[in-house]
Amino acid sequence: MREIIIIGSGPAGYTAAIYAARANLKPLVIASSVEAGGELMNTTEVENYPGFPEGIQGPDLMAQFQAQAERFGAEVVYDDVASLELEGDVKRVTLGSGETHEAKSIIVATGSAYRKLGLDDEERLSGHGVSWCATCDGFFFREKTIAVVGGGDSAMEEATFLTRFASKVYVIHRRDSLKASKIMQDRAFANEKIEFVWNSEVTGITGDEGVTGVILNDTVTGEVSALDVQGLFVAIGNDPRTHVVHGQLDLTDDGTIAVSGRSSKTNLPGVFAAGDVIDPHYRQAVTAAASGTVAALDAEEYLASLPQAPLADASENELAVVTH
Ligand SMILES: Cc1cc2nc3c(=O)[nH]c(=O)nc-3n(C[C@H](O)[C@H](O)[C@H](O)COP(=O)(O)OP(=O)(O)OC[C@H]3O[C@@H](n4cnc5c(N)ncnc54)[C@H](O)[C@@H]3O)c2cc1C
C-alpha cells in the first residue's frame, strides 16, 4: 500500500508530489491519459510564474515541474482515475485501465475547466488571441481592440480589468441584459473603453496566425455580422473537475471541493484537495502550486499521526526522516 496518491499533474499535483517525494513518501501521481500537465499545456507564454524573468512556455514549465518531482522519486502514471473509494483508512483508486492502487492518503488536484464556446476556431486560436484568463493574458493585448464573451460577474471583471491594456473592449452577450451583479454592471457601464454588443452569439473566429475578428449571429433577428478584434476572452464560467469525488467529498456552493479554512483538509480524514479544484476565485499557476504544498504538508502530518508499523531495520528508519 502507498503512503500517498496524488490525482492530477498540474501545478498543484506536481508541487504536492515534489514535497511528498522530498519527505520520502514515494508519491504516485495519476497524471491523466490525455491531459497530463494540466491547463498550462494549453497555453504558450507564461509571464507571471516567479523565477522566469523572460517568461516560459506553459508545456516547458510543466516539464520542469514533472522533472523536479521525479528527481525526488515521484512515480507518474499516464492514466485517468475512473473511480475512488475514499472512506476508511485504506483509500482505493481505480484507473481507466482497470488497475487498482491503495493508499493511506489521497490528494485530489484535478483542476477546473473553463467553459468553452464549442467552436473549432476557439481550439485552433487558443493561445493565439483566444484566452480564458484576463489576469494571465491581458498584458499581451496592449493598445489592441478585443472582445469579451459573457454576461456574468466574471465577464464584467475581465472586461474592466482588460481596459487597463486594451484600447477598446467589446462585451458580447447573447441577451439584452446582464446576469452580473449591479455593482459590476455599473462599473462596466461607466467605463468609456467598454462597448456592449447585445443579443449576439459568437459563431466563428477569424484569423490564421492570430485573431482578426469574430462572426456574430443576432439572437433576435438572425442577422450575421463581423466584428474586427485582435483578441477574444471567453468568460462564460468555470467547472471544477469533481466528478470522481461526487457523493464522497463535500462541495461548496461554487462547486469546488470544500476544505477546512486555509488547509487542504476535506470532510474525509486522509483526503486532501488542492489547486483550482478548491479555488473559485484566484485560479493561477502559482496559487495552485502553493495549494499543492499545503496539501502535501497536511498529508505528511496526517500520515505521521497514524499508528506506525514497526520498521524492519535502521536504514528504513533513516529513510523515514522528513526534511523540508
Ligand atoms: C489557456 C490558459 C492559459 C493560462 N495561463 C496562465 C498563466 O499565464 N499564468 C497562470 O498563473 N495561470 C494561467 N492559467 C491558469 C492555470 O493554468 C491554472 O490556474 C493552473 O493550471 C491550475 O493548476 P491545477 O494543478 O489546480 O489544475 P490543472 O492545471 O487544471 O491540472 C489538473 C490536472 O488534473 C488532471 N485530472 C483531472 N481529472 C482527472 C482524473 N479523473 N484522473 C486523472 N487526472 C485527472 C488533469 O488532466 C490535469 O492534469 C491558464 C489557464 C488556461 C486554461
The ligand as a MOL file (V3000), in Angstrom:
LIG
                    3D

  0  0  0     0  0            999 V3000
M  V30 BEGIN CTAB
M  V30 COUNTS 53 58 0 0 0
M  V30 BEGIN ATOM
M  V30 1 C -5.2200 28.8050 -21.7170 0
M  V30 2 C -4.8150 29.0370 -20.2730 0
M  V30 3 C -3.7650 29.8850 -20.0050 0
M  V30 4 C -3.3620 30.1080 -18.6900 0
M  V30 5 N -2.3100 30.9400 -18.4600 0
M  V30 6 C -1.8760 31.1260 -17.2090 0
M  V30 7 C -0.7630 31.9750 -16.9430 0
M  V30 8 O -0.1890 32.5710 -17.8470 0
M  V30 9 N -0.3770 32.1030 -15.6400 0
M  V30 10 C -1.0160 31.4870 -14.6110 0
M  V30 11 O -0.5930 31.6190 -13.4580 0
M  V30 12 N -2.0810 30.6960 -14.8270 0
M  V30 13 C -2.5330 30.5120 -16.0980 0
M  V30 14 N -3.6300 29.7360 -16.3220 0
M  V30 15 C -4.3190 29.1480 -15.1640 0
M  V30 16 C -3.5270 27.9150 -14.6960 0
M  V30 17 O -3.2920 27.0870 -15.8040 0
M  V30 18 C -4.2950 27.1680 -13.6360 0
M  V30 19 O -4.6160 28.0500 -12.5720 0
M  V30 20 C -3.4620 26.0140 -13.0730 0
M  V30 21 O -3.0540 25.1560 -14.1060 0
M  V30 22 C -4.2580 25.2170 -12.0470 0
M  V30 23 O -3.4730 24.1680 -11.6010 0
M  V30 24 P -4.1010 22.8330 -11.0180 0
M  V30 25 O -2.9630 21.9190 -10.7610 0
M  V30 26 O -5.0230 23.1400 -9.9160 0
M  V30 27 O -5.0310 22.2420 -12.1880 0
M  V30 28 P -4.7320 21.8630 -13.6910 0
M  V30 29 O -3.5510 22.5430 -14.2420 0
M  V30 30 O -6.0260 22.0290 -14.3750 0
M  V30 31 O -4.3960 20.3170 -13.6090 0
M  V30 32 C -5.3500 19.3670 -13.2360 0
M  V30 33 C -4.8620 18.0100 -13.6150 0
M  V30 34 O -5.7520 17.0060 -13.1270 0
M  V30 35 C -5.9510 16.0450 -14.1300 0
M  V30 36 N -7.1920 15.3130 -13.9400 0
M  V30 37 C -8.4660 15.7640 -13.8710 0
M  V30 38 N -9.3250 14.7390 -13.6760 0
M  V30 39 C -8.5590 13.6230 -13.6140 0
M  V30 40 C -8.8340 12.2400 -13.4460 0
M  V30 41 N -10.0920 11.7710 -13.2950 0
M  V30 42 N -7.8040 11.3690 -13.4600 0
M  V30 43 C -6.5290 11.7840 -13.6000 0
M  V30 44 N -6.2070 13.0960 -13.7590 0
M  V30 45 C -7.2080 13.9860 -13.7700 0
M  V30 46 C -5.9690 16.8980 -15.4060 0
M  V30 47 O -5.8250 16.0980 -16.5180 0
M  V30 48 C -4.7790 17.7970 -15.1340 0
M  V30 49 O -3.5810 17.1390 -15.4370 0
M  V30 50 C -4.0460 29.4840 -17.6230 0
M  V30 51 C -5.1250 28.6360 -17.8980 0
M  V30 52 C -5.5050 28.4140 -19.2060 0
M  V30 53 C -6.6540 27.4820 -19.4950 0
M  V30 END ATOM
M  V30 BEGIN BOND
M  V30 1 1 1 2
M  V30 2 1 2 3
M  V30 3 2 2 52
M  V30 4 2 3 4
M  V30 5 1 4 5
M  V30 6 1 4 50
M  V30 7 2 5 6
M  V30 8 1 6 7
M  V30 9 1 6 13
M  V30 10 2 7 8
M  V30 11 1 7 9
M  V30 12 1 9 10
M  V30 13 2 10 11
M  V30 14 1 10 12
M  V30 15 2 12 13
M  V30 16 1 13 14
M  V30 17 1 14 15
M  V30 18 1 14 50
M  V30 19 1 15 16
M  V30 20 1 16 17
M  V30 21 1 16 18
M  V30 22 1 18 19
M  V30 23 1 18 20
M  V30 24 1 20 21
M  V30 25 1 20 22
M  V30 26 1 22 23
M  V30 27 1 23 24
M  V30 28 2 24 25
M  V30 29 1 24 26
M  V30 30 1 24 27
M  V30 31 1 27 28
M  V30 32 2 28 29
M  V30 33 1 28 30
M  V30 34 1 28 31
M  V30 35 1 31 32
M  V30 36 1 32 33
M  V30 37 1 33 34
M  V30 38 1 33 48
M  V30 39 1 34 35
M  V30 40 1 35 36
M  V30 41 1 35 46
M  V30 42 1 36 37
M  V30 43 1 36 45
M  V30 44 2 37 38
M  V30 45 1 38 39
M  V30 46 1 39 40
M  V30 47 2 39 45
M  V30 48 1 40 41
M  V30 49 2 40 42
M  V30 50 1 42 43
M  V30 51 2 43 44
M  V30 52 1 44 45
M  V30 53 1 46 47
M  V30 54 1 46 48
M  V30 55 1 48 49
M  V30 56 2 50 51
M  V30 57 1 51 52
M  V30 58 1 52 53
M  V30 END BOND
M  V30 END CTAB
M  END
